[in-house]
């Protein structure tokens, strides 16, 4: 009787542990495609820049292998237009992602659904440090 109780307890713990592991494993989202966004920034050189819902940037995720992806960002700021390539990685939570600009900056993003995300921009130091955010929608 005691032996069968131990076996049942071990079996139950095993089931609970495997269920908890399954809950921790999040599906890897597919970020490939074109995203368009708008938001607000503060530049050291240009001060506060509000885009009031006008298109600010295009983000194109060119390729993705598992959690790792790459692409380009271009911004339509008339005062300081530009473009940067980036490399990124999706967090194990399946919602947060991190992007390193190839020429400058760090970007941290949060998926707000399959076709929406918020991207936070941090560019420390250099000629024009800045910080801001943009809200993006996937172009279909």
N, C-alpha and C positions, 0 to 999 in steps of 0.2 A: 504494500500500500504506500509506504513512504517513498519507495523507488519510483512508482508511477506518478506520484505527486511532484517529485523533482523533475521528471521527464516532461510532464505537462507544463510546469513552471518555465523550464528552459525553452520549450516550444513556444509558449506565449510571449516570452521576452524576445525571442527571435522574430516572431511576427510583428511585434510592436516596433522593434528596431528597423526592420526592413520597410515598414510603413512610414516611419519617420524619415528614413533615407529617401524614399520615393517623393515625399513632400518637399525635401530640400532641393531636389533636382529640378531646376526650372528649364523650360524649353529655351533654346537659343533663338532670339528673334532675328529675322532677316532684315537687315538695314539697307540692302542694295537698292539703288535707284536714286532719283532726284527728289530733294526736299527743298522747299522754299520757306523763308522765314522773315520775321520782323521783330524788332525789340528795341531796347534802349542801352546806351553805352555811356561811359565817361572816359574821355581821352585826356591825357596830360596836355597835349597840344591843342585840341579842339574843344575841350570842355564837355558839357553834357550834350548828347546827341539823341534826340527823340525821333523815332520813325513813324509814330502814330499809325501803325498798321500798314504802312507802305512797305513794299518789298525791300528788304535790307540785304539778304544774302541767299545764295544758292549753295546747297551742299549736295555733292554727288558722291555716293558711295559706289566706287567702281568695282570692287571685288571684296569678297568675304569668305574666309575659310574658318569654320567653327566660330569661335568668339573673336577672332582677329579680323580686322577690316582695314581698308585704305580708301582714300578718295581725295577730293578737292573742295575747297570753299572759295567762293568769290563774293565780294561785298560791293554793293553799289553806292557806297557813301561818296557823294560828290566832292567832299572836302579831302577824302583820303581813300580812293578806290584801291582795291588790291585783290590778290589771289594767293592762296597757300595750299599746298598739298599736306595731307596728314596721314598718320597711322593711328589706329584705334583698337581698343579691346573692350569687350562687353563683360561686365561683372557677372559673377555666379548667380546674382539675384535675378538676372534676366531683364532688368529694368534700367540699371545704371550703366553708363559707358564712359570711357575716358579716351581723349584724343590728344596726341602730341603733334603740334604743327611742325612741318619740316623746316620752316625758316624762323618761326616764332610761336610762342604761346602754348597754352594748355586749355583744353576745353573739357568740360564735364557735362554729361547729358543724362536726361531721364526720359524714358519712353512714357508717353501719356496714352498709350494704345498702339494698335498696329500701324497707324498712319499719322501719328502726332508725337512730337517730342519737344522738350525744352533744352536749350543748349546754353551753358554758362561759359563765358570767355574770360580768361585771365592771361594777360600779357605783361609780365613784370619786367622792369628795367628797359634799357634801350632808349631809342629816340622818342618813342611814343607809347609808354605804358598805358594800359587801358583795362577796363573790366566792364562786363555787361552781360546781357542775356538776350536770347531770341526764342520765339515760339515758332515751330516749323510744322508744316503739313507735307505729306508725301504727295508728289505730283503723279497722277495716274494717267 
